[in-house]
Amino acid sequence: MGIFVLILGAFGSVFDLVKMFLRMGNASGISYYSAESHPPRPPDVFLLKLACHDRKGLLHDVTGVLCELELTIKKVKVSTTPDGRVMDLFFVTDTRELLHTNKRKEDTYDHLRAVMGNSMISCDIEMVGLEITACSAESSFLPTAITENILPLKMPDEAPSSLTSTNVSVIMDNMLSPAHTLVQIVCQDHKGLLYDIMRTLKDYNIQISYGRFYIKHRRTCEIDLFIMQADGMKIVDPNKQKALSSRLEMELVRPLRVAVVSRGPDTELMVANPVELSGKGRPLVFHDITLALTMLNSCIFSAEIRRRMIGDREFEVYRVLLDEGEGLAVPRRKIEEQVWKMLMGWEQ
Protein backbone atom coordinates (compact mmCIF):
# COMPACT_ATOMS: atom_id res chain seq x y z
CA MET A 1 0.00 0.00 0.00
CA GLY A 2 2.80 2.40 0.88
CA ILE A 3 4.45 1.97 -2.52
CA PHE A 4 1.28 2.81 -4.39
CA VAL A 5 0.72 5.91 -2.28
CA LEU A 6 4.20 7.12 -3.15
CA ILE A 7 3.71 6.43 -6.85
CA LEU A 8 0.40 8.24 -7.02
CA GLY A 9 1.86 11.18 -5.16
CA ALA A 10 4.67 11.50 -7.67
CA PHE A 11 2.37 11.20 -10.65
CA GLY A 12 -0.40 13.59 -9.80
CA SER A 13 -2.99 11.51 -11.67
CA VAL A 14 -4.17 7.92 -11.95
CA PHE A 15 -3.91 8.20 -15.74
CA ASP A 16 -0.16 8.71 -15.47
CA LEU A 17 0.11 5.69 -13.18
CA VAL A 18 -1.69 3.48 -15.69
CA LYS A 19 0.56 4.68 -18.50
CA MET A 20 3.62 3.90 -16.37
CA PHE A 21 2.63 0.25 -15.84
CA LEU A 22 1.98 -0.15 -19.56
CA ARG A 23 5.56 0.89 -20.23
CA MET A 24 7.57 -0.73 -17.47
CA GLY A 25 7.64 -4.38 -18.54
CA ASN A 26 9.41 -6.55 -15.94
CA ALA A 27 12.68 -8.18 -15.03
CA SER A 28 12.07 -11.15 -17.34
CA GLY A 29 12.59 -8.87 -20.34
CA ILE A 30 8.96 -8.62 -21.45
CA SER A 31 8.29 -5.28 -23.10
CA TYR A 32 4.89 -3.99 -24.13
CA TYR A 33 6.53 -2.09 -26.95
CA SER A 34 8.92 -4.78 -28.13
CA ALA A 35 9.93 -4.74 -31.78
CA GLU A 36 8.66 -8.29 -32.24
CA SER A 37 5.06 -7.50 -31.29
CA HIS A 38 2.57 -6.57 -33.97
CA PRO A 39 1.74 -2.85 -33.99
CA PRO A 40 -1.87 -2.19 -32.98
CA ARG A 41 -4.35 -0.96 -35.54
CA PRO A 42 -4.48 2.83 -35.43
CA PRO A 43 -7.72 4.11 -33.88
CA ASP A 44 -10.44 5.60 -36.04
CA VAL A 45 -10.35 9.40 -36.19
CA PHE A 46 -13.56 11.42 -36.00
CA LEU A 47 -14.21 15.06 -36.82
CA LEU A 48 -16.37 16.86 -34.29
CA LYS A 49 -17.73 20.10 -35.77
CA LEU A 50 -19.16 22.45 -33.18
CA ALA A 51 -20.78 25.80 -33.95
CA CYS A 52 -21.73 28.03 -31.04
CA HIS A 53 -21.98 31.55 -29.68
CA ASP A 54 -18.77 32.72 -28.03
CA ARG A 55 -18.41 33.27 -24.29
CA LYS A 56 -15.59 33.23 -21.76
CA GLY A 57 -14.41 29.77 -20.75
CA LEU A 58 -16.28 28.09 -23.60
CA LEU A 59 -13.31 26.21 -25.05
CA HIS A 60 -12.24 24.92 -21.65
CA ASP A 61 -15.78 23.69 -20.94
CA VAL A 62 -15.86 21.81 -24.25
CA THR A 63 -12.39 20.37 -23.66
CA GLY A 64 -13.45 19.24 -20.19
CA VAL A 65 -16.44 17.37 -21.63
CA LEU A 66 -14.29 15.60 -24.21
CA CYS A 67 -11.80 14.54 -21.52
CA GLU A 68 -14.63 13.30 -19.30
CA LEU A 69 -15.99 11.23 -22.20
CA GLU A 70 -12.50 9.78 -22.85
CA LEU A 71 -12.26 11.38 -26.28
CA THR A 72 -8.64 12.17 -27.08
CA ILE A 73 -8.03 15.39 -29.00
CA LYS A 74 -5.53 14.75 -31.79
CA LYS A 75 -5.88 18.10 -33.52
CA VAL A 76 -8.04 21.17 -33.10
CA LYS A 77 -8.86 24.24 -35.13
CA VAL A 78 -10.79 27.00 -33.39
CA SER A 79 -11.84 30.23 -35.08
CA THR A 80 -14.06 33.16 -34.11
CA THR A 81 -16.12 35.22 -36.56
CA PRO A 82 -16.63 39.01 -36.23
CA ASP A 83 -20.25 38.49 -35.12
CA GLY A 84 -19.16 36.47 -32.07
CA ARG A 85 -19.75 32.97 -33.40
CA VAL A 86 -17.25 30.16 -32.95
CA MET A 87 -16.51 27.21 -35.21
CA ASP A 88 -14.57 24.46 -33.43
CA LEU A 89 -13.11 21.53 -35.37
CA PHE A 90 -11.84 18.70 -33.18
CA PHE A 91 -10.11 15.64 -34.61
CA VAL A 92 -10.63 13.05 -31.87
CA THR A 93 -10.20 9.35 -31.15
CA ASP A 94 -12.40 7.38 -28.78
CA THR A 95 -10.72 5.41 -26.00
CA ARG A 96 -13.86 3.27 -25.75
CA GLU A 97 -13.94 2.74 -29.56
CA LEU A 98 -17.69 3.38 -29.69
CA LEU A 99 -17.95 6.78 -31.37
CA HIS A 100 -19.12 5.17 -34.60
CA THR A 101 -22.36 4.16 -32.85
CA ASN A 102 -25.40 6.43 -32.68
CA LYS A 103 -25.72 5.93 -28.92
CA ARG A 104 -22.18 7.17 -28.27
CA LYS A 105 -22.70 10.16 -30.57
CA GLU A 106 -25.98 11.09 -28.88
CA ASP A 107 -24.31 10.78 -25.48
CA THR A 108 -21.61 13.19 -26.65
CA TYR A 109 -24.21 15.64 -27.98
CA ASP A 110 -26.12 15.53 -24.68
CA HIS A 111 -23.01 16.18 -22.56
CA LEU A 112 -21.97 19.11 -24.73
CA ARG A 113 -25.48 20.56 -24.73
CA ALA A 114 -25.69 20.28 -20.94
CA VAL A 115 -22.51 22.33 -20.53
CA MET A 116 -23.04 24.84 -23.33
CA GLY A 117 -26.78 25.40 -23.01
CA ASN A 118 -28.16 27.98 -25.43
CA SER A 119 -24.65 28.77 -26.68
CA MET A 120 -24.70 25.68 -28.90
CA ILE A 121 -25.88 26.24 -32.47
CA SER A 122 -25.03 22.89 -34.05
CA CYS A 123 -22.90 19.81 -33.46
CA ASP A 124 -21.92 17.03 -35.84
CA ILE A 125 -19.62 14.01 -35.57
CA GLU A 126 -18.36 12.02 -38.54
CA MET A 127 -15.56 9.57 -39.20
CA VAL A 128 -12.85 10.97 -41.45
CA GLY A 129 -11.18 9.11 -44.29
CA LEU A 130 -7.67 7.73 -44.32
CA GLU A 131 -6.40 10.56 -46.51
CA ILE A 132 -7.61 13.20 -44.03
CA THR A 133 -6.24 11.21 -41.10
CA ALA A 134 -2.83 10.94 -42.76
CA CYS A 135 -2.82 14.63 -43.59
CA SER A 136 -3.79 15.65 -40.05
CA ALA A 137 -1.04 13.45 -38.58
CA GLU A 138 1.66 14.72 -40.91
CA SER A 139 4.46 16.60 -39.17
CA SER A 140 6.14 19.67 -40.59
CA PHE A 141 9.06 21.79 -39.48
CA LEU A 142 8.62 25.03 -37.60
CA PRO A 143 10.52 28.13 -38.74
CA THR A 144 14.06 28.28 -37.38
CA ALA A 145 13.37 31.57 -35.60
CA ILE A 146 10.72 29.85 -33.49
CA THR A 147 12.65 26.66 -32.72
CA GLU A 148 15.89 28.42 -31.81
CA ASN A 149 14.61 31.48 -29.96
CA ILE A 150 11.20 30.50 -28.59
CA LEU A 151 10.99 26.70 -28.34
CA PRO A 152 14.63 25.53 -28.31
CA LEU A 153 15.31 21.79 -28.27
CA LYS A 154 18.26 22.24 -25.93
CA MET A 155 18.15 23.98 -22.62
CA PRO A 156 19.42 27.57 -22.87
CA ASP A 157 22.19 28.52 -20.46
CA GLU A 158 20.04 31.17 -18.81
CA ALA A 159 16.53 29.74 -18.90
CA PRO A 160 14.07 31.59 -16.63
CA SER A 161 13.88 29.64 -13.38
CA SER A 162 10.11 30.21 -13.21
CA LEU A 163 9.65 28.17 -16.42
CA THR A 164 11.94 25.30 -15.48
CA SER A 165 12.14 22.68 -12.77
CA THR A 166 15.20 23.40 -10.64
CA ASN A 167 17.71 21.29 -8.70
CA VAL A 168 17.60 18.27 -11.02
CA SER A 169 20.28 15.61 -10.52
CA VAL A 170 20.71 12.33 -12.45
CA ILE A 171 23.46 9.91 -11.35
CA MET A 172 24.16 6.44 -12.80
CA ASP A 173 25.97 3.73 -10.82
CA ASN A 174 27.05 0.18 -11.73
CA MET A 175 28.63 -0.77 -8.39
CA LEU A 176 25.59 -1.27 -6.14
CA SER A 177 23.93 -4.05 -8.13
CA PRO A 178 25.50 -7.08 -9.83
CA ALA A 179 22.87 -7.20 -12.58
CA HIS A 180 21.47 -3.68 -12.95
CA THR A 181 22.49 -0.10 -13.52
CA LEU A 182 21.17 2.12 -10.75
CA VAL A 183 19.76 5.49 -11.79
CA GLN A 184 19.40 7.94 -8.90
CA ILE A 185 17.23 10.97 -9.63
CA VAL A 186 16.59 13.97 -7.41
CA CYS A 187 14.17 16.58 -8.74
CA GLN A 188 11.06 18.61 -8.05
CA ASP A 189 7.80 16.71 -8.16
CA HIS A 190 5.41 17.70 -10.93
CA LYS A 191 2.32 16.37 -12.63
CA GLY A 192 3.40 13.55 -14.91
CA LEU A 193 6.85 13.20 -13.34
CA LEU A 194 7.04 9.42 -13.67
CA TYR A 195 5.44 9.64 -17.10
CA ASP A 196 8.33 11.86 -18.24
CA ILE A 197 10.88 9.42 -16.83
CA MET A 198 9.20 6.31 -18.25
CA ARG A 199 8.65 7.72 -21.75
CA THR A 200 12.32 8.73 -21.90
CA LEU A 201 13.52 5.29 -20.81
CA LYS A 202 11.12 3.62 -23.24
CA ASP A 203 12.43 5.74 -26.12
CA TYR A 204 15.91 4.43 -25.26
CA ASN A 205 14.57 0.85 -25.06
CA ILE A 206 15.51 0.58 -21.38
CA GLN A 207 13.73 -1.88 -19.08
CA ILE A 208 13.02 -1.28 -15.39
CA SER A 209 13.22 -4.18 -12.95
CA TYR A 210 12.20 -2.31 -9.81
CA GLY A 211 12.49 1.07 -8.16
CA ARG A 212 11.83 3.26 -5.15
CA PHE A 213 9.98 6.57 -5.10
CA TYR A 214 10.11 8.94 -2.17
CA ILE A 215 8.66 12.45 -1.87
CA LYS A 216 10.12 14.79 0.72
CA HIS A 217 8.89 18.19 1.82
CA ARG A 218 8.53 21.06 -0.66
CA ARG A 219 8.01 18.81 -3.68
CA THR A 220 11.50 17.29 -3.59
CA CYS A 221 11.38 13.78 -5.05
CA GLU A 222 14.04 11.05 -4.81
CA ILE A 223 13.82 8.15 -7.26
CA ASP A 224 15.99 5.03 -7.50
CA LEU A 225 15.53 2.87 -10.60
CA PHE A 226 17.29 -0.43 -11.30
CA ILE A 227 17.45 -0.71 -15.07
CA MET A 228 18.95 -2.82 -17.84
CA GLN A 229 19.23 -2.70 -21.59
CA ALA A 230 16.98 -4.75 -23.88
CA ASP A 231 19.67 -7.47 -23.97
CA GLY A 232 19.49 -7.80 -20.17
CA MET A 233 22.89 -6.18 -19.60
CA LYS A 234 23.98 -3.17 -17.60
CA ILE A 235 24.71 0.14 -19.29
CA VAL A 236 28.51 0.19 -19.14
CA ASP A 237 29.31 2.32 -22.19
CA PRO A 238 30.18 5.83 -20.87
CA ASN A 239 28.73 7.46 -24.00
CA LYS A 240 25.40 5.66 -23.54
CA GLN A 241 25.35 6.60 -19.87
CA LYS A 242 25.99 10.24 -20.68
CA ALA A 243 23.37 10.32 -23.44
CA LEU A 244 20.69 8.78 -21.23
CA SER A 245 21.45 10.88 -18.14
CA SER A 246 21.56 14.09 -20.22
CA ARG A 247 18.22 13.32 -21.85
CA LEU A 248 16.62 12.49 -18.50
CA GLU A 249 17.92 15.71 -17.00
CA MET A 250 16.64 17.78 -19.93
CA GLU A 251 13.19 16.16 -19.82
CA LEU A 252 12.89 16.79 -16.07
CA VAL A 253 14.18 20.36 -16.15
CA ARG A 254 11.86 21.30 -18.99
CA PRO A 255 9.24 18.63 -19.78
CA LEU A 256 7.22 21.22 -21.70
CA ARG A 257 8.09 24.48 -23.41
CA VAL A 258 5.91 27.54 -22.88
CA ALA A 259 6.28 30.94 -24.54
CA VAL A 260 4.12 34.00 -25.24
CA VAL A 261 5.10 35.84 -28.41
CA SER A 262 3.90 38.65 -30.64
CA ARG A 263 2.09 37.74 -33.82
CA GLY A 264 1.77 41.09 -35.50
CA PRO A 265 -0.38 43.23 -33.20
CA ASP A 266 -1.73 40.13 -31.44
CA THR A 267 -0.48 37.89 -28.65
CA GLU A 268 0.09 34.18 -29.18
CA LEU A 269 0.68 31.48 -26.58
CA MET A 270 2.83 28.57 -27.72
CA VAL A 271 3.23 25.28 -25.84
CA ALA A 272 5.25 22.30 -27.06
CA ASN A 273 5.66 18.81 -25.61
CA PRO A 274 7.60 15.82 -26.98
CA VAL A 275 5.80 13.00 -28.77
CA GLU A 276 6.75 9.47 -27.74
CA LEU A 277 8.38 7.21 -30.31
CA SER A 278 5.19 5.14 -30.11
CA GLY A 279 3.36 8.17 -31.54
CA LYS A 280 1.46 9.12 -28.38
CA GLY A 281 1.37 12.66 -27.06
CA ARG A 282 1.16 13.98 -23.52
CA PRO A 283 -2.37 13.75 -22.07
CA LEU A 284 -4.51 16.70 -20.90
CA VAL A 285 -2.21 19.46 -22.17
CA PHE A 286 -4.94 21.36 -24.03
CA HIS A 287 -7.28 20.95 -21.06
CA ASP A 288 -4.74 22.53 -18.70
CA ILE A 289 -3.93 25.35 -21.15
CA THR A 290 -7.57 26.36 -21.47
CA LEU A 291 -8.09 26.08 -17.70
CA ALA A 292 -5.13 28.37 -16.99
CA LEU A 293 -6.36 30.96 -19.49
CA THR A 294 -9.87 30.80 -18.05
CA MET A 295 -8.48 31.48 -14.57
CA LEU A 296 -6.63 34.50 -16.00
CA ASN A 297 -9.87 35.70 -17.60
CA SER A 298 -8.14 35.59 -21.00
CA CYS A 299 -10.26 34.89 -24.07
CA ILE A 300 -9.15 32.63 -26.92
CA PHE A 301 -9.64 33.95 -30.45
CA SER A 302 -8.25 30.91 -32.26
CA ALA A 303 -6.32 27.76 -31.41
CA GLU A 304 -4.49 25.04 -33.28
CA ILE A 305 -2.75 21.78 -32.39
CA ARG A 306 -0.29 20.31 -34.87
CA ARG A 307 2.66 17.97 -34.75
CA ARG A 308 5.90 19.63 -35.74
CA MET A 309 9.51 18.61 -36.07
CA ILE A 310 11.98 20.48 -33.86
CA GLY A 311 15.44 19.26 -34.74
CA ASP A 312 15.20 15.49 -35.08
CA ARG A 313 12.31 15.12 -32.62
CA GLU A 314 8.56 15.33 -33.05
CA PHE A 315 6.57 17.68 -30.82
CA GLU A 316 2.93 18.53 -30.32
CA VAL A 317 2.74 22.29 -30.70
CA TYR A 318 -0.22 24.23 -29.34
CA ARG A 319 -0.67 27.73 -30.78
CA VAL A 320 -3.33 29.85 -29.09
CA LEU A 321 -4.12 33.35 -30.35
CA LEU A 322 -5.44 35.42 -27.47
CA ASP A 323 -8.28 37.91 -27.75
CA GLU A 324 -7.21 40.81 -25.56
CA GLY A 325 -10.28 42.88 -26.44
CA GLU A 326 -10.58 46.38 -25.08
CA GLY A 327 -9.84 45.48 -21.48
CA LEU A 328 -6.56 45.54 -19.64
CA ALA A 329 -4.31 42.86 -21.14
CA VAL A 330 -2.77 40.27 -18.83
CA PRO A 331 1.04 40.67 -18.74
CA ARG A 332 2.70 38.14 -20.99
CA ARG A 333 5.03 36.95 -18.28
CA LYS A 334 2.05 36.21 -16.05
CA ILE A 335 0.41 34.16 -18.82
CA GLU A 336 3.58 32.10 -19.29
CA GLU A 337 3.97 31.42 -15.59
CA GLN A 338 0.29 30.58 -15.00
CA VAL A 339 0.16 28.13 -17.92
CA TRP A 340 3.48 26.57 -16.87
CA LYS A 341 2.33 26.11 -13.27
CA MET A 342 -0.96 24.58 -14.40
CA LEU A 343 0.81 22.10 -16.69
CA MET A 344 3.27 21.20 -13.93
CA GLY A 345 0.56 20.87 -11.28
CA TRP A 346 1.95 23.79 -9.30
CA GLU A 347 -1.06 26.07 -9.63
CA GLN A 348 -2.12 27.84 -6.46
C-alpha angles and dihedrals in degrees: 000000000000093000093053092049090054093048094050091048092054094046103048092211140049089230090064090049092054091049090051094056091048089058105039102075111183144262093279090071098254111149125188089211098043117152091237095060120092113254112247120250109267112252121255114263121222130195114224110197113195125182118187147143113273124249137154115283093013097126093048091050091052092046090050091054092050091050091048090052091049093244110149116217109225097171136356137194117190124181135172125212123217091253092061099260123135130211113196121189114191122184103203142171124210118234088201092048092224104109091105089068123088092230093057091046092050090048089053092049091050094050092049092046091050091055099038100038114177091355091080116093101170141342130195134175124196136162113249125223127253093257092056091044092052092047093049091050095048114115124219134185123262119228113276092240090062098043095046102038106025109022105021118183092218125055112261116234092242104035113166107263091220090064097045137061108247135213096032117168128179119184127176122204132182098180103073098060129041094211107026143054111236117222113196115195128185116182146127116287116245139165107285095015096144090040089059091049095045096046090051093050091045091052087055091047092242121156125213120216098182142326149184127235123194129174118202129189121301095026095295109151128194118197129183116190126183105208142172138187123259089266090058094251133123121258101255101152106102091212092054091047092051093046093050096044092047092051092047091050092049093048092050096044092049114010090163134024120225127184138159113210141172118260101188106297091341135083122239129193115210125192125177131185129177121259116226119244086247087065097250122131131212113283126241097008095129090045092055093045093054091044092053092049091048090053089051090050089238118150124221117227097181138348137192136185118199137156113244137180116241107184106317095331132087119233136183105234121199115198115188121182109207124219104219093177119184096310129094108293119234110246111260093231090056091052091052094049095045093050091045093050092048092051091047094046092244097117116136 
